[in-house]
Amino acid sequence: MVVLAFDGVQLLDVAGPVDVLNTANEQGADYQVLIASLTGDAVRTSAGVRIAADVALADVPRKVGTVFVPGTPDWLRAIADRPLTDAVRDLADRAERVAGVCAGTFPLAEAGLLDGRKVATHWALADVLARRYPLVTVEPDPLFVRDGKIITSAGITAGIDLTVSLVEDDHGADLARAVARHLVVFMARPGGQSQFSARLGPRNPRSEAVRQVMDAIVADPAGPHRLEDLAAMANLSGRHLTRLFTAEIGSTPAEFVDSVRVEAARALLEGGSDAVDLVARRVGLGSAESLRRLFLRTLAVTPSAYRARFRTSRR
């Protein structure tokens, strides 16, 4: 199991998979885990922590079980580093499996290894990855995606979920469950589960009308927000407002209302103790069942399950 390390790498993208694999060894697996750098020298992570390499790339055994390609916040520098992308291509050709963690999808894509494949990456990077590499099908929601021998994961800690799933492939559910218990992570975070991404990320509508309507929705998630009322607020027809929303922020007004309500409900579930049906009413949905359907459609998890995993310990 070879983890490729390089200057500027995200620390947890390396440490997460390595800890999973070493914990699996403590539970009865027999992985040989090697951290490889291009020259065999230590590398400095984006956090400033130095990681010692076990081997230089030239000394990696010819046959590799799995190669992990971690990410870096400075992915532009990574894809411009020709020796690095050449190393990624060489290791991938020799490996039975290739695991891209977070922004590790960028050097993989730059090396041409993701063309025609479905991949996951950090939700904040999904759009730019799709634009830069149009032959790659980017799935913005899942924690990880398998396509042939290549498995790619979402942001940072999702690399732990990916690696636990590889342990399960190799050694079965019981050993993987023991690893998850020891590391105090969720065994039951399947690859298709949503990243719980901040769906109200940066949006920069060009028109004042769209900004006005968005501000009104965000200010009052529980409002009725019917299309005709929103259009009247902007002195536009419903059809024209829908066209503007779709062109400028990539969703219809109704979809934006849903995303705002999901964000509001998430905050209430994480930080409060209101019953789910009360949370539903407070965000403008009539019933717990309506909120449940919306959560399943957008986050692939129920409100109750979301609260169990993500609510704060603070009162």
N, C-alpha and C positions, 0 to 999 in steps of 0.2 A: 504494500500500500504506500504509494509515493505521493507526498504532498510537496508541490512545487512552491518554493518561497523566493521572494524577490524584494528588493528595496521598495518601500511604500505599501507593502501588502497589509491588508486589514488583519489585525492580530487575531480576532475571534474566528475569522475564516480559516485560519490555520489551527488554532488551539482547540476549537470546537470539535472538528472531525478527529484530531489526534487524541483528545481525551475520550471520545466515544470508543475509538478502536482500542486504546490501552485498557479502558474499563472492560471492554469485551474480552480481552485477554485474561483479565483477572477472573472473569466468569467462565473461562474454559475455552475461549477461542485461541487461535494461534496466528495472529496477524504479525507480519514483519512490517513495522511502520518506519518509513524513512522520510526525513525532511531533506529535500534536495534543492540546492541553489545552483545557479549556472556555473559558478567557479568553486563551490564548496565552502565559500566564506560565509560568515554570519551576515544576516540582513537586518536592516532597521525597519520596523513596521511603521505604519502611519501613526500609531500611538506613541512612537519614540522608543518602544521596547525592542531590544535586539534579540533575535532568534538565531541560535547556532544551527548550522546545517550538519546533517549526518554525512552527506556525500555530495560530491560534485555531480553535475548532470552526466558527465562522461563515465562516471563510475556506477551509475544506476544499472542493476541487472537488466539483461536484454529483454527478458519476459517480465511484464508488469501486470499484476492483478488489477489494481485500480489506481488511476492517477487523479489526484484532486488538484483542481486549478482554482485557487482562491482569488478573491477580488481585491480591489484597491479603490479608495476614494478618487485617486487620480488615474482613472481608467484611460484618459486620453494619452497620458504618458506611457501607460502599459501597452496600448495598441501601436504606439509609435516605436516601441522597443523591438526591433527586428530579431535580435537574438532570443528574446523572450518568446515571441510568437513562433519562431522556428522550434524552440524547445517544446512548446505546447504541442505543436504538430507532431514532432518526433515521438514524444511520450505517448500521445493519443494513438498513434499508429501501432505502438508496441503493447498497448494496454487492452485488457479484456473489457474494462469499463472505464468511462471517463466521467468524473463528477465535477461540474462547475458550480462554485459557491458564489452566490450574490453576483457582484460585478465581474467575477471570473468568466461570465458569459462573453464579455467583450474580447479578451484575447482569443477565446475559442472561436468566436465569430470572425475575428480578423484573420485567423489561421484557416478560415474556410471550412471549419469542421461542423458548423451548424446550418449550412445551406440546405434548405428543404426540410428542416426539422422543426419540431415544436419545442420551445424552451420556456423556462421561467427565469426571472431575475428580480431584483429588488423593485418594488412597485414604483418607486420614484424614477427608475431608470428604464422602465418598460417602453415608454414612448420613444425615447432617444435611441434605444437599441433597435426598435422596429424601423425607425426612419433611416438609421445609418446602414442597416443590413436588411434590405427589402426581401431577400431570399429566405430570411429567418421568420418563422411564425412565432411571435411572442405572446405568451399567455400571461397577462398581467396579474392574475388572481392567485393561482395555486402556490402552495408552499414549495413543491417541486414537481418536475415533469420528467417522465421517462420517454425517450424516443430512441429505440434501438439500444446501443451500448452507451449512449450519452444520457446522463441524468443531470439536470440543472436545477438549482434551488433559488428561492427568493432571498430576501435580505438577511445576511449575517447569521442570526441564530437558527434560521431555517436549515443551515448546513448541518446542524446537529440532528434535526429531524431526518434529513436525507441520509446521514450516516447511520442512524439507528435503523432506517429501512434497509440499508445494505447489509447490516449485521443480521437482520431478520431473514433476508434472502439467503445469506450464507449459512446461518446456524439455527434458524427457526425462531418462532415467536417467543418461546420461553426464555431463551438466552437474551434476546433483544429486550424483553420486558424486564429482565433483571438489570440490564444496563440502564434502561430508562429510570427504573426505581432508584438505582444508586446515584444517578446524576440528577435526580429530582426533576425530570422532564416528562412531558406527556408522551406515553407510548402511542396514544390514539390520536395523533395529529397526522392524518393521512395526507398524501401529497396534494389531493384535490381540495383540501380545506383552504378557505380564503386566507390571505396574508393579514386580514384585518387592517388593510392599508387606510391611510387618511384620504378618503375619497374626495375630500374637499381641498385637495392640494392646490397649488398655484393656478389661478385662472385669471386671464387678462383679456376680458372682452373689450373689443374696440369701441362699441357703441355705448353711448350714455344710457340708452333705453334698457339694454341688457343689464348693465351695472345697477341701474335703479331697481329693476325687478329682482335681481339676485340679492341685493341688500335688503329688500322688503321680506323676502322669503327667509333669509338667514336671521333677521331680527325677530321673526315670529314663526318658528317652525310649525306651531299648532294651528296656524291660520288656515282658512279653507283653501286658498290659493287655487281657485278655479281658473282655467286658461282664459276665459273671457274677462275675468276681473283683473288678472295680471296684464292682459293686453290693453285693457282700458286705462290702467295706470300709466302705461307707456304710450298711450295714444296711437296704438297700432292694432291691426287686425290680429286675431289669434294665429292665422296661418303665417303672417309675416313675422310675428314674434317667435314662432316655432322655427322658422327658417333661420332667423338670426341666432337663436340659441344653438341650434345644430351646427351652424357654420363656425361660431365663435368659441363655444366651450365643449362641443362634441356631444351634447345631450339635449333632449327636449326639455321644455319647462317642467313637465310632469316628472321626468327622470331626475332633474335637479332637486325638485321638492322632495322626492323620495330619498335622495342622498343626504339632504339636510336633516330630514327626520331620522335617518339611521344614525347620523353623527350625534344628534341630540339624545337619542335613545341610548346610544353607547355611553355617553357621559353620565346619564342617570343610572344606568345599570352598574357602571364601574364605581360610582361615588355615593350611591344612596341605597336605601333598603325598601323603596316602594315596590309593591307587587307589580308583576309584569303588565297586568291589565291597566293599572294606574299609569305606568310609564307610557303605555300605548296611547292613552287619552291625553297625556301631557304633551305628546309630540304630534298630536293631530290625527291619530289613527283611532278608529272607533273601538277596537277590541284587541285583546291579547292575540287572537288568531290572526288578525291583520298584520300585527307586528311580527308574529312568527313567520308568516309567509314572506314578508319583506326581508327579514333577516336571512331566511333560507335562500332567497333569490339573490341577495347581494353579498352576503358574507358566508354562505354555506354552513351556517350554524344557527341553532335556536337561541332566542334571548336568554333563556335559563342557562344553557350551556356556556354562552358568552360570559354571563355574570360569574359563573362558577370559576372560569379560568382567568378572568381579567379584573375582577373588582378589587379595589384598593383595600388594604387592611386598616386604613385610617377611617375613623368615624366621621 
